[in-house]
Each structure stands twice: as C-alpha cells, then as structure tokens.
C-alpha cells in the first residue's frame, strides 16, 4: 500500500495480524516507535510555525484525538519555551452543532489566541469541520490543524496543516489508532 510522508510516496512494509481481540484482519501501519517519531516531528513543525506566539492552545478532539493532543503537548513542552494549554473538544455525533470544550473557553478568552486543533484520523472531514466552529466564532489570531493520519477521502473542504502520515485507502477501509499503553499502534482494517 503506498503512503505519502512529506509529499514523497513510499511503500509501507505492512504486517498482517490475526488476533482474537481484533474482529477483522488488521495491517499494522505504525508501531509505537514510529508514532512517537511522527509526534516529535509534528511538534517541531508546530513550534516552527508558532515560535513567535505568546501561548499555544492545543485542542484535542475526544477520544483518540485528545490522547494524541496530550502526547503532542508533552513533545512541545520538551522543545519550546512557549506556554502550552490543553483543552478537550467533544463533538456530539448525533448533533454535531453541539460542541463541548473542557475546560470551558469563552469567546473573550479565545480572542487573539493561537489554537492547534488535533485529531487522530481525518476520514470525511466532518468532525474536524464541526470542531473548528467555536474557534471561528471567536476572534482567533491563528488556527492550525494537526492529524496523525490523513486518509485523503474528504467530503468536507477541510485540510490539515500538519500530518504524520497520509494514506490512500478505499472507502471501505478503516483506520484504527490505539493509544493504549504498551499497545500503541495504527492499523488498517
């Protein structure tokens, strides 16, 4: 399966796995070490893009996107002196207009902030699109998006600014990101 990393196409060396805990055949795309390498690279890219900002607001989309955002915050804190705040965005799948942020951020607090919206996988773009809404309503200084995996099957006009890996998959394929301690991996199912 071809994959793109930084605009260059390369062939992945996928590992087929059959595991009783996994209902379908899974292909390992990224292991724990490879995930960390991408997180570190993404942290440097975010820092380079925001080195002159007074503060960064990292907004992780619940559930896996928030776990990915936590890891990105850890990596950023190691390399940059800019204060980093982490918030969680919860998008109601049944009513995507309803968005919760915790800790709650008022429009006045968001004014002139730089926000980095983080998710694990970009499928159709719907979740990312709706998660941007509260930030678009505030007078933000800058909004950027970070993804671990971009599937390249967007139905909505949303693009990621920083991507760990871009995959060309079929619409029937599913990407699963596991951030469980000791089992961190990205699978194609």
BALOBA-1460 file (C-alpha; in Angstrom, 3 decimals):
// residues 189
<rec num="1" residu="x" x="0.000" y="0.000" z="0.000"/>
<rec num="2" residu="x" x="1.507" y="3.353" z="-0.967"/>
<rec num="3" residu="x" x="1.739" y="6.073" z="1.627"/>
<rec num="4" residu="x" x="2.887" y="9.653" z="1.498"/>
<rec num="5" residu="x" x="5.124" y="11.252" z="4.028"/>
<rec num="6" residu="x" x="6.098" y="14.871" z="3.448"/>
<rec num="7" residu="x" x="4.940" y="14.665" z="-0.171"/>
<rec num="8" residu="x" x="7.069" y="11.655" z="-1.065"/>
<rec num="9" residu="x" x="5.477" y="8.324" z="-1.935"/>
<rec num="10" residu="x" x="6.964" y="5.281" z="-0.323"/>
<rec num="11" residu="x" x="5.850" y="1.704" z="0.145"/>
<rec num="12" residu="x" x="4.917" y="0.593" z="3.604"/>
<rec num="13" residu="x" x="6.005" y="-2.746" z="4.889"/>
<rec num="14" residu="x" x="2.677" y="-3.749" z="6.454"/>
<rec num="15" residu="x" x="2.416" y="-6.645" z="8.853"/>
<rec num="16" residu="x" x="-0.770" y="-8.721" z="8.655"/>
<rec num="17" residu="x" x="-2.015" y="-9.712" z="12.063"/>
<rec num="18" residu="x" x="-4.755" y="-12.043" z="13.170"/>
<rec num="19" residu="x" x="-5.621" y="-11.512" z="16.774"/>
<rec num="20" residu="x" x="-8.641" y="-12.802" z="18.685"/>
<rec num="21" residu="x" x="-9.177" y="-9.362" z="20.225"/>
<rec num="22" residu="x" x="-9.328" y="-7.833" z="16.734"/>
<rec num="23" residu="x" x="-12.503" y="-8.753" z="14.855"/>
<rec num="24" residu="x" x="-11.003" y="-8.276" z="11.396"/>
<rec num="25" residu="x" x="-7.679" y="-8.760" z="9.688"/>
<rec num="26" residu="x" x="-5.513" y="-5.806" z="10.557"/>
<rec num="27" residu="x" x="-2.450" y="-4.407" z="8.884"/>
<rec num="28" residu="x" x="-0.001" y="-2.674" z="11.180"/>
<rec num="29" residu="x" x="0.856" y="0.708" z="9.659"/>
<rec num="30" residu="x" x="2.716" y="2.401" z="12.512"/>
<rec num="31" residu="x" x="4.175" y="0.901" z="15.663"/>
<rec num="32" residu="x" x="4.794" y="2.742" z="18.935"/>
<rec num="33" residu="x" x="8.253" y="3.971" z="17.925"/>
<rec num="34" residu="x" x="7.018" y="5.238" z="14.546"/>
<rec num="35" residu="x" x="4.084" y="7.034" z="16.196"/>
<rec num="36" residu="x" x="6.474" y="8.780" z="18.594"/>
<rec num="37" residu="x" x="8.763" y="9.781" z="15.715"/>
<rec num="38" residu="x" x="5.826" y="11.394" z="13.949"/>
<rec num="39" residu="x" x="4.668" y="13.143" z="17.123"/>
<rec num="40" residu="x" x="8.163" y="14.552" z="17.644"/>
<rec num="41" residu="x" x="8.348" y="15.745" z="14.024"/>
<rec num="42" residu="x" x="4.875" y="17.304" z="14.243"/>
<rec num="43" residu="x" x="5.859" y="19.091" z="17.478"/>
<rec num="44" residu="x" x="8.838" y="20.684" z="15.717"/>
<rec num="45" residu="x" x="6.625" y="21.728" z="12.792"/>
<rec num="46" residu="x" x="4.060" y="23.295" z="15.135"/>
<rec num="47" residu="x" x="6.826" y="25.097" z="17.050"/>
<rec num="48" residu="x" x="8.445" y="26.399" z="13.842"/>
<rec num="49" residu="x" x="5.061" y="27.720" z="12.688"/>
<rec num="50" residu="x" x="4.349" y="29.404" z="16.048"/>
<rec num="51" residu="x" x="7.745" y="30.347" z="17.502"/>
<rec num="52" residu="x" x="6.693" y="33.998" z="17.920"/>
<rec num="53" residu="x" x="3.336" y="33.312" z="19.618"/>
<rec num="54" residu="x" x="2.934" y="34.168" z="23.314"/>
<rec num="55" residu="x" x="0.923" y="30.997" z="24.036"/>
<rec num="56" residu="x" x="-0.424" y="27.908" z="22.264"/>
<rec num="57" residu="x" x="-3.839" y="26.393" z="22.868"/>
<rec num="58" residu="x" x="-3.871" y="22.709" z="21.881"/>
<rec num="59" residu="x" x="-7.441" y="21.483" z="21.315"/>
<rec num="60" residu="x" x="-7.741" y="17.690" z="21.096"/>
<rec num="61" residu="x" x="-10.877" y="16.118" z="19.659"/>
<rec num="62" residu="x" x="-12.166" y="13.429" z="22.047"/>
<rec num="63" residu="x" x="-11.355" y="10.497" z="22.349"/>
<rec num="64" residu="x" x="-8.246" y="9.400" z="20.432"/>
<rec num="65" residu="x" x="-7.620" y="12.900" z="19.116"/>
<rec num="66" residu="x" x="-7.362" y="14.148" z="22.701"/>
<rec num="67" residu="x" x="-4.925" y="11.351" z="23.592"/>
<rec num="68" residu="x" x="-2.858" y="12.337" z="20.560"/>
<rec num="69" residu="x" x="-3.055" y="16.008" z="21.654"/>
<rec num="70" residu="x" x="-1.730" y="15.061" z="25.122"/>
<rec num="71" residu="x" x="1.267" y="13.395" z="23.509"/>
<rec num="72" residu="x" x="1.815" y="16.379" z="21.209"/>
<rec num="73" residu="x" x="1.721" y="18.738" z="24.229"/>
<rec num="74" residu="x" x="4.345" y="16.629" z="26.019"/>
<rec num="75" residu="x" x="6.609" y="16.793" z="22.961"/>
<rec num="76" residu="x" x="6.084" y="20.556" z="22.574"/>
<rec num="77" residu="x" x="6.907" y="21.222" z="26.225"/>
<rec num="78" residu="x" x="10.253" y="19.443" z="25.755"/>
<rec num="79" residu="x" x="11.344" y="21.595" z="22.822"/>
<rec num="80" residu="x" x="9.778" y="25.053" z="23.169"/>
<rec num="81" residu="x" x="9.545" y="27.732" z="25.864"/>
<rec num="82" residu="x" x="6.041" y="28.822" z="24.773"/>
<rec num="83" residu="x" x="3.320" y="28.082" z="27.365"/>
<rec num="84" residu="x" x="1.013" y="25.323" z="26.099"/>
<rec num="85" residu="x" x="-2.560" y="24.802" z="27.312"/>
<rec num="86" residu="x" x="-4.550" y="21.650" z="26.548"/>
<rec num="87" residu="x" x="-8.313" y="21.556" z="26.097"/>
<rec num="88" residu="x" x="-10.689" y="18.784" z="25.066"/>
<rec num="89" residu="x" x="-13.275" y="19.189" z="22.314"/>
<rec num="90" residu="x" x="-16.280" y="16.858" z="22.359"/>
<rec num="91" residu="x" x="-18.401" y="16.701" z="19.217"/>
<rec num="92" residu="x" x="-21.830" y="15.081" z="19.535"/>
<rec num="93" residu="x" x="-22.056" y="12.711" z="16.549"/>
<rec num="94" residu="x" x="-25.877" y="12.860" z="16.600"/>
<rec num="95" residu="x" x="-25.966" y="16.663" z="16.795"/>
<rec num="96" residu="x" x="-22.558" y="17.942" z="15.615"/>
<rec num="97" residu="x" x="-23.572" y="21.577" z="16.143"/>
<rec num="98" residu="x" x="-23.342" y="20.895" z="19.899"/>
<rec num="99" residu="x" x="-19.695" y="21.141" z="20.885"/>
<rec num="100" residu="x" x="-18.310" y="20.979" z="24.418"/>
<rec num="101" residu="x" x="-14.906" y="22.270" z="25.413"/>
<rec num="102" residu="x" x="-13.309" y="21.451" z="28.718"/>
<rec num="103" residu="x" x="-12.093" y="23.434" z="30.437"/>
<rec num="104" residu="x" x="-14.771" y="25.750" z="29.059"/>
<rec num="105" residu="x" x="-13.348" y="28.509" z="26.891"/>
<rec num="106" residu="x" x="-15.346" y="31.720" z="26.484"/>
<rec num="107" residu="x" x="-15.075" y="33.721" z="23.280"/>
<rec num="108" residu="x" x="-13.333" y="36.507" z="25.189"/>
<rec num="109" residu="x" x="-10.685" y="34.076" z="26.456"/>
<rec num="110" residu="x" x="-10.127" y="32.732" z="22.938"/>
<rec num="111" residu="x" x="-9.659" y="36.193" z="21.438"/>
<rec num="112" residu="x" x="-6.197" y="36.660" z="19.916"/>
<rec num="113" residu="x" x="-5.186" y="33.094" z="20.828"/>
<rec num="114" residu="x" x="-3.386" y="30.653" z="18.586"/>
<rec num="115" residu="x" x="-5.174" y="27.310" z="18.552"/>
<rec num="116" residu="x" x="-3.942" y="23.991" z="17.219"/>
<rec num="117" residu="x" x="-6.853" y="21.593" z="16.627"/>
<rec num="118" residu="x" x="-5.674" y="17.982" z="16.885"/>
<rec num="119" residu="x" x="-7.295" y="14.714" z="15.787"/>
<rec num="120" residu="x" x="-6.017" y="11.216" z="15.206"/>
<rec num="121" residu="x" x="-7.589" y="10.385" z="11.805"/>
<rec num="122" residu="x" x="-9.184" y="12.533" z="9.113"/>
<rec num="123" residu="x" x="-11.878" y="10.462" z="7.455"/>
<rec num="124" residu="x" x="-14.557" y="12.574" z="5.783"/>
<rec num="125" residu="x" x="-13.556" y="15.826" z="7.488"/>
<rec num="126" residu="x" x="-16.922" y="16.230" z="9.208"/>
<rec num="127" residu="x" x="-15.684" y="16.014" z="12.807"/>
<rec num="128" residu="x" x="-12.763" y="18.338" z="12.147"/>
<rec num="129" residu="x" x="-15.024" y="20.809" z="10.359"/>
<rec num="130" residu="x" x="-17.510" y="20.974" z="13.245"/>
<rec num="131" residu="x" x="-14.760" y="21.133" z="15.866"/>
<rec num="132" residu="x" x="-13.423" y="24.318" z="14.261"/>
<rec num="133" residu="x" x="-16.752" y="26.109" z="14.706"/>
<rec num="134" residu="x" x="-16.248" y="27.561" z="18.219"/>
<rec num="135" residu="x" x="-12.869" y="28.922" z="17.190"/>
<rec num="136" residu="x" x="-14.265" y="30.507" z="14.043"/>
<rec num="137" residu="x" x="-16.864" y="32.318" z="16.164"/>
<rec num="138" residu="x" x="-14.102" y="33.822" z="18.324"/>
<rec num="139" residu="x" x="-11.614" y="36.366" z="17.049"/>
<rec num="140" residu="x" x="-8.660" y="33.982" z="16.910"/>
<rec num="141" residu="x" x="-5.144" y="35.043" z="15.959"/>
<rec num="142" residu="x" x="-4.414" y="31.784" z="14.135"/>
<rec num="143" residu="x" x="-5.967" y="28.311" z="13.733"/>
<rec num="144" residu="x" x="-3.941" y="25.289" z="12.611"/>
<rec num="145" residu="x" x="-4.828" y="21.603" z="12.339"/>
<rec num="146" residu="x" x="-2.689" y="18.565" z="13.143"/>
<rec num="147" residu="x" x="-3.508" y="14.960" z="12.231"/>
<rec num="148" residu="x" x="-1.722" y="11.708" z="12.851"/>
<rec num="149" residu="x" x="-3.353" y="10.041" z="9.790"/>
<rec num="150" residu="x" x="-4.945" y="11.707" z="6.758"/>
<rec num="151" residu="x" x="-6.934" y="9.214" z="4.668"/>
<rec num="152" residu="x" x="-7.439" y="11.516" z="1.678"/>
<rec num="153" residu="x" x="-11.233" y="10.826" z="1.481"/>
<rec num="154" residu="x" x="-12.687" y="14.186" z="2.364"/>
<rec num="155" residu="x" x="-16.339" y="15.089" z="1.842"/>
<rec num="156" residu="x" x="-15.868" y="18.476" z="3.511"/>
<rec num="157" residu="x" x="-13.495" y="21.262" z="2.435"/>
<rec num="158" residu="x" x="-11.042" y="20.910" z="5.282"/>
<rec num="159" residu="x" x="-7.295" y="20.412" z="5.073"/>
<rec num="160" residu="x" x="-4.714" y="19.577" z="7.703"/>
<rec num="161" residu="x" x="-1.755" y="21.879" z="8.170"/>
<rec num="162" residu="x" x="0.467" y="19.184" z="9.671"/>
<rec num="163" residu="x" x="0.131" y="15.431" z="9.057"/>
<rec num="164" residu="x" x="2.007" y="12.444" z="10.462"/>
<rec num="165" residu="x" x="1.173" y="10.143" z="7.551"/>
<rec num="166" residu="x" x="-1.093" y="10.374" z="4.502"/>
<rec num="167" residu="x" x="-2.685" y="7.170" z="3.233"/>
<rec num="168" residu="x" x="-4.579" y="6.390" z="0.066"/>
<rec num="169" residu="x" x="-7.204" y="3.927" z="1.238"/>
<rec num="170" residu="x" x="-10.524" y="2.691" z="-0.077"/>
<rec num="171" residu="x" x="-13.778" y="3.987" z="1.362"/>
<rec num="172" residu="x" x="-14.354" y="0.546" z="2.913"/>
<rec num="173" residu="x" x="-11.064" y="0.598" z="4.806"/>
<rec num="174" residu="x" x="-10.964" y="1.650" z="8.440"/>
<rec num="175" residu="x" x="-8.003" y="3.208" z="10.243"/>
<rec num="176" residu="x" x="-7.768" y="2.372" z="13.936"/>
<rec num="177" residu="x" x="-5.417" y="4.232" z="16.251"/>
<rec num="178" residu="x" x="-4.643" y="2.572" z="19.575"/>
<rec num="179" residu="x" x="-3.010" y="4.710" z="22.269"/>
<rec num="180" residu="x" x="-3.236" y="2.019" z="24.985"/>
<rec num="181" residu="x" x="-0.042" y="1.891" z="26.986"/>
<rec num="182" residu="x" x="2.245" y="-0.789" z="25.567"/>
<rec num="183" residu="x" x="-0.049" y="-1.366" z="22.558"/>
<rec num="184" residu="x" x="0.335" y="1.922" z="20.706"/>
<rec num="185" residu="x" x="-0.198" y="1.362" z="17.009"/>
<rec num="186" residu="x" x="-2.056" y="2.436" z="13.886"/>
<rec num="187" residu="x" x="-3.886" y="-0.304" z="11.983"/>
<rec num="188" residu="x" x="-5.607" y="-0.592" z="8.637"/>
<rec num="189" residu="x" x="-8.659" y="-2.823" z="8.926"/>
